[in-house]
Amino acid sequence: MVGGGQLARMTHEAGIPFGIRFKLLSDTPQDSAAQVVGDVVVGDYRDLETLRAFARGCDVITFDHEHVPTEHLRALEADGIPVRPGPDALVHAQDKGVMRAKLDAIGVPCPRHRIVADPEDVTAFAAEGDGFPVVLKTVRGGYDGKGVWVVDSAEEAAEPFRAGVAVLAEEKVDFVRELAANVVRSPHGQAVAYPVVESRQVNGVCDTVIAPAPGLAEDLALKAEEMALNIAKELGVVGHLAVELFQTRDGRILVNELAMRPHNSGHWSMDGAITSQFANHVRAVLDLPLGDPRPRAKWTVMVNVLGGDYPDMYSAYLHCMARDPQLKIHMYGKDVKPGRKVGHVNTYGDDLDDVLERARHAAGYLRGTITE
Amino acid sequence: MVGGGQLARMTHEAGIPFGIRFKLLSDTPQDSAAQVVGDVVVGDYRDLETLRAFARGCDVITFDHEHVPTEHLRALEADGIPVRPGPDALVHAQDKGVMRAKLDAIGVPCPRHRIVADPEDVTAFAAEGDGFPVVLKTVRGGYDGKGVWVVDSAEEAAEPFRAGVAVLAEEKVDFVRELAANVVRSPHGQAVAYPVVESRQVNGVCDTVIAPAPGLAEDLALKAEEMALNIAKELGVVGHLAVELFQTRDGRILVNELAMRPHNSGHWSMDGAITSQFANHVRAVLDLPLGDPRPRAKWTVMVNVLGGDYPDMYSAYLHCMARDPQLKIHMYGKDVKPGRKVGHVNTYGDDLDDVLERARHAAGYLRGTITE
């Protein structure tokens, strides 16, 4: 696996029962996954020779993130190393312009959008629809709210163009909530769909995920699952695909973003599903039959643990474990910095209010925003 | 953790979410746990200086097996390294003579037993009770049926005395089945009890575990749990304690063996309990509040996967995963040898017959004893 973040850490954890050998390419020996994996190569994934040396002796390569240059992936494939997901699929998670063009071509509903050339072009884009505000995104390099701007005028639209990367303009969707449809697809074309979840963001960062999405009409849930399975098939995805969705006020579902790796909106599955997203990603990448994605509990809630003002979470950790012996804490081994994702908690049960309260309390207590 | 077997492998897996650093002392770099742990020291646990060097910088030491010499553990403690379980507790899992004497002293029912000096003394022991057969055990060094003999006469009783280790004679208990009571205790004295399970042995090796034990009367289950909690307390156990039990034809429960580490009879908890035995062992050893030990499913069944005649299980692996997408396979990364424990499978659900059939089929298919 290329990339030493928490997704690689949790993929290694999920891979241990399969009896496989897991090899990691990590930026530093201190990265989240590098702390727990046996076979670690420290190096820069942007350097082709480093990647090539790492890949030698691997049966298959997969990724913790989408930043490996497409041409490097093609070079690995030319060397005879299977890359899953492959470059032709992964480019749709790397480049929002390519993603939108493909989704348009296969008839998947998206927010109104087009590539814009300059701030005047943004004004023209706004005028073609309901006017400002308009959402601007650099087509490459954004994540967790970075590389995304909501602008109210041509004057405000100058900054996104400064990076020299193509800029995508999108209508600001009038959504009631965000959903995510997570699916996993194997090289055989076998695919499984996790229940559609509700994803709540705070400051552009995923905060809470509820599985399944409360009150979601069955036909809309089915439509979202089918849409995600169809995208996985049409784009040739192998492994995990997260489709982030807007549920609009007028009852439509529009695709916001794609991620081709285990995803924050699927972390609930570690304790809430028969087979976790990480285990199914491993199974897909290795072309093993996929596991059952169905939930084990009526409700599962995930809340991210962000760093607070105190670097030492130990006493909060004790408190949370003692307060709730059913709480599932997943820490990433990262230094605590304010606002940094350092872990997540999962809770599950029959009563959604109770499950939500337990997860929020634990995450808030660990961050230091709840003190009783 | 000292010892690189599958128990250490699964303890590492369970420890990853706690954000801890896990360090392993392994006999070889190929050992089951050494394949998946980042920080591995290869060395011999029987050598005190190796142990001391390994322990330097560890916050606490625990074990994958009970073979570390008691005097080495005392030396580590003298160096200021917490050892959990400590030598005074662990000796009861290392020496069956010490264990029986202690259980007698605290009033825990055991099979009739005493240390015997020679074959003639075995005849005397038999005559004190119902005669032959008599069970003979070397007080140290036995596991999985090794170091245990069932003899029908003084002539047959010669072999156990050849090792030069003290020999314990025990009545051959007329049991209807074997049970196991698994408990975990922290340095604080907090303790949790898993539901009592039924354990079925084949040729002295654990084959199948059913959680909870089917048809076990509630008062007997409670008695077994209390007995195990009491033993943990009286012996000062920190970490996981497995109490192997005989359920006799006349409705009594007698202690067969003790193990002070995660145990084969607790592997079901990885997929069947809210908190697995491995996670609770980590929590206890680190003096963290313990997790909820209750089952998540009505029935969970574990069956060990033993090696068969074919060293390559890959195609059987594919078949089992495809046949049962809910099957949980746990492989240990070991080379397949006939009769060797190389993994286990867990299944769970509401219908015991179905859950048993699925686990047995998968384990049998992987071994090669079932081919359809």
HADDOCK unambig.tbl for C-alpha pairs under 7 A between the chains (distance, minus, plus):
assign (segid A and resid 13 and name CA) (segid B and resid 13 and name CA) 5.51 0.50 0.50
assign (segid A and resid 13 and name CA) (segid B and resid 16 and name CA) 6.92 0.50 0.50
assign (segid A and resid 16 and name CA) (segid B and resid 13 and name CA) 6.92 0.50 0.50
assign (segid A and resid 17 and name CA) (segid B and resid 329 and name CA) 6.48 0.50 0.50
assign (segid A and resid 17 and name CA) (segid B and resid 330 and name CA) 4.22 0.50 0.50
assign (segid A and resid 17 and name CA) (segid B and resid 331 and name CA) 5.21 0.50 0.50
assign (segid A and resid 18 and name CA) (segid B and resid 329 and name CA) 6.90 0.50 0.50
assign (segid A and resid 18 and name CA) (segid B and resid 330 and name CA) 6.16 0.50 0.50
assign (segid A and resid 18 and name CA) (segid B and resid 331 and name CA) 5.62 0.50 0.50
assign (segid A and resid 19 and name CA) (segid B and resid 331 and name CA) 4.81 0.50 0.50
assign (segid A and resid 19 and name CA) (segid B and resid 332 and name CA) 5.67 0.50 0.50
assign (segid A and resid 19 and name CA) (segid B and resid 333 and name CA) 4.65 0.50 0.50
assign (segid A and resid 35 and name CA) (segid B and resid 38 and name CA) 6.36 0.50 0.50
assign (segid A and resid 36 and name CA) (segid B and resid 37 and name CA) 6.01 0.50 0.50
assign (segid A and resid 36 and name CA) (segid B and resid 38 and name CA) 5.04 0.50 0.50
assign (segid A and resid 37 and name CA) (segid B and resid 36 and name CA) 6.02 0.50 0.50
assign (segid A and resid 37 and name CA) (segid B and resid 37 and name CA) 5.66 0.50 0.50
assign (segid A and resid 37 and name CA) (segid B and resid 38 and name CA) 4.71 0.50 0.50
assign (segid A and resid 38 and name CA) (segid B and resid 35 and name CA) 6.35 0.50 0.50
assign (segid A and resid 38 and name CA) (segid B and resid 36 and name CA) 5.01 0.50 0.50
assign (segid A and resid 38 and name CA) (segid B and resid 37 and name CA) 4.70 0.50 0.50
assign (segid A and resid 38 and name CA) (segid B and resid 38 and name CA) 3.72 0.50 0.50
assign (segid A and resid 274 and name CA) (segid B and resid 326 and name CA) 6.59 0.50 0.50
assign (segid A and resid 288 and name CA) (segid B and resid 318 and name CA) 6.22 0.50 0.50
assign (segid A and resid 289 and name CA) (segid B and resid 318 and name CA) 6.48 0.50 0.50
assign (segid A and resid 289 and name CA) (segid B and resid 321 and name CA) 5.69 0.50 0.50
assign (segid A and resid 289 and name CA) (segid B and resid 322 and name CA) 5.20 0.50 0.50
assign (segid A and resid 290 and name CA) (segid B and resid 325 and name CA) 6.66 0.50 0.50
assign (segid A and resid 291 and name CA) (segid B and resid 325 and name CA) 4.51 0.50 0.50
assign (segid A and resid 291 and name CA) (segid B and resid 326 and name CA) 6.21 0.50 0.50
assign (segid A and resid 292 and name CA) (segid B and resid 325 and name CA) 5.01 0.50 0.50
assign (segid A and resid 292 and name CA) (segid B and resid 326 and name CA) 5.49 0.50 0.50
assign (segid A and resid 318 and name CA) (segid B and resid 288 and name CA) 6.22 0.50 0.50
assign (segid A and resid 318 and name CA) (segid B and resid 289 and name CA) 6.49 0.50 0.50
assign (segid A and resid 321 and name CA) (segid B and resid 289 and name CA) 5.68 0.50 0.50
assign (segid A and resid 322 and name CA) (segid B and resid 289 and name CA) 5.18 0.50 0.50
assign (segid A and resid 325 and name CA) (segid B and resid 290 and name CA) 6.63 0.50 0.50
assign (segid A and resid 325 and name CA) (segid B and resid 291 and name CA) 4.50 0.50 0.50
assign (segid A and resid 325 and name CA) (segid B and resid 292 and name CA) 5.01 0.50 0.50
assign (segid A and resid 326 and name CA) (segid B and resid 274 and name CA) 6.59 0.50 0.50
assign (segid A and resid 326 and name CA) (segid B and resid 291 and name CA) 6.20 0.50 0.50
assign (segid A and resid 326 and name CA) (segid B and resid 292 and name CA) 5.49 0.50 0.50
assign (segid A and resid 329 and name CA) (segid B and resid 17 and name CA) 6.47 0.50 0.50
assign (segid A and resid 329 and name CA) (segid B and resid 18 and name CA) 6.91 0.50 0.50
assign (segid A and resid 330 and name CA) (segid B and resid 17 and name CA) 4.21 0.50 0.50
assign (segid A and resid 330 and name CA) (segid B and resid 18 and name CA) 6.15 0.50 0.50
assign (segid A and resid 331 and name CA) (segid B and resid 17 and name CA) 5.21 0.50 0.50
assign (segid A and resid 331 and name CA) (segid B and resid 18 and name CA) 5.60 0.50 0.50
assign (segid A and resid 331 and name CA) (segid B and resid 19 and name CA) 4.79 0.50 0.50
assign (segid A and resid 332 and name CA) (segid B and resid 19 and name CA) 5.65 0.50 0.50
assign (segid A and resid 333 and name CA) (segid B and resid 19 and name CA) 4.64 0.50 0.50
assign (segid A and resid 333 and name CA) (segid B and resid 20 and name CA) 6.98 0.50 0.50
